[in-house]
Amino acid sequence: NKQQTTTTTTTTMPPQPITYWRMAGMTYVQYVTSAARSVRSALKEPAKSKAMRNEGFSYNVSSWEAGEQGVKTRVTDLGAAGK
């Protein structure tokens, strides 16, 4: 008697790709800020001084109710962004 062999293959979806900054528990903005800081610190003078002047950031946040803009609050710290 000849034995018949059957093979079954199961197709599973590959895992979703995960970025390194997500694995590190960072947001994309935190990652980009960190990367930019690293690049700026690796520069040589006079480019380093010029780039360091551009390091800071700030923006205004306000809430809107019934079409009216509320009080503006300045955000200058990345940790306070989105709050």
KACOR-V896179 format. One record per residue. N is the residue number from 1. RES is the residue in three letters. PSI is psi in degrees with one decimal (* if undefined). OMEGA is omega in degrees with one decimal (* if undefined). D_LAST is the distance of its C-alpha to the last C-alpha in Angstrom with 1 decimal. Layout:
# KACOR-V896179
N_RES_PSI_OMEGA_D_LAST + N_RES_PSI_OMEGA_D_LAST
This chain:
# KACOR-V896179
1_ASN_136.6_178.4_74.0 + 2_LYS_125.6_179.6_71.2 + 3_GLN_140.1_179.8_67.7 + 4_GLN_127.2_179.4_65.0 + 5_THR_136.7_176.2_61.6 + 6_THR_140.9_176.7_58.5 + 7_THR_136.4_176.0_55.1 + 8_THR_136.1_176.8_52.0 + 9_THR_133.4_175.7_48.8 + 10_THR_134.5_179.9_45.5 + 11_THR_120.8_175.7_42.8 + 12_THR_151.7_178.8_39.3 + 13_MET_139.2_176.9_36.3 + 14_PRO_151.8_179.0_35.1 + 15_PRO_149.6_178.6_31.9 + 16_GLN_136.3_178.6_28.8 + 17_PRO_144.5_178.1_28.3 + 18_ILE_137.6_-178.2_25.4 + 19_THR_156.5_-177.7_24.2 + 20_TYR_-34.8_-179.4_24.4 + 21_TRP_-30.8_174.7_20.8 + 22_ARG_-40.6_179.3_19.9 + 23_MET_-31.1_179.4_22.6 + 24_ALA_-2.2_178.9_21.3 + 25_GLY_25.9_-178.7_17.9 + 26_MET_156.9_168.9_16.1 + 27_THR_167.3_-179.6_14.1 + 28_TYR_-39.4_-179.5_16.2 + 29_VAL_-41.3_177.6_14.4 + 30_GLN_-40.5_179.1_14.8 + 31_TYR_-48.0_-178.9_18.4 + 32_VAL_-40.1_178.0_19.2 + 33_THR_-43.9_178.8_18.1 + 34_SER_-42.6_179.4_20.2 + 35_ALA_-42.5_179.3_23.0 + 36_ALA_-40.3_178.0_23.1 + 37_ARG_-40.7_179.1_23.2 + 38_SER_-42.2_179.4_26.0 + 39_VAL_-44.8_179.6_27.9 + 40_ARG_-39.1_-178.4_27.6 + 41_SER_-20.0_180.0_28.9 + 42_ALA_-11.9_-178.9_31.8 + 43_LEU_157.2_175.5_33.1 + 44_LYS_158.3_179.0_36.2 + 45_GLU_148.1_0.9_36.7 + 46_PRO_-5.2_-178.7_36.6 + 47_ALA_-33.1_-178.7_34.1 + 48_LYS_-46.9_179.7_31.9 + 49_SER_-42.2_179.9_31.6 + 50_LYS_-42.7_-179.3_30.8 + 51_ALA_-35.7_-179.7_28.1 + 52_MET_-27.3_177.0_26.5 + 53_ARG_-26.7_-177.9_26.1 + 54_ASN_5.7_-173.5_23.8 + 55_GLU_-38.8_-176.0_21.5 + 56_GLY_159.7_176.6_18.9 + 57_PHE_160.4_172.0_16.2 + 58_SER_155.5_174.2_14.0 + 59_TYR_165.0_-179.1_12.7 + 60_ASN_143.7_176.9_11.9 + 61_VAL_138.8_173.7_9.3 + 62_SER_153.5_177.1_10.8 + 63_SER_154.5_-177.9_11.3 + 64_TRP_135.2_175.7_14.8 + 65_GLU_128.2_178.1_17.2 + 66_ALA_38.0_177.4_20.8 + 67_GLY_4.2_180.0_20.9 + 68_GLU_133.8_179.1_19.8 + 69_GLN_133.4_178.5_17.0 + 70_GLY_-165.6_-178.2_15.0 + 71_VAL_135.4_177.6_14.4 + 72_LYS_138.5_176.6_13.1 + 73_THR_129.6_-179.8_10.7 + 74_ARG_131.0_176.3_11.5 + 75_VAL_120.8_179.4_9.4 + 76_THR_-3.3_-178.1_12.1 + 77_ASP_131.4_-178.3_10.9 + 78_LEU_-32.4_179.0_10.2 + 79_GLY_-25.4_-179.4_8.7 + 80_ALA_-5.0_-178.0_5.8 + 81_ALA_136.6_177.2_5.6 + 82_GLY_8.4_-179.6_3.8 + 83_LYS_*_*_0.0
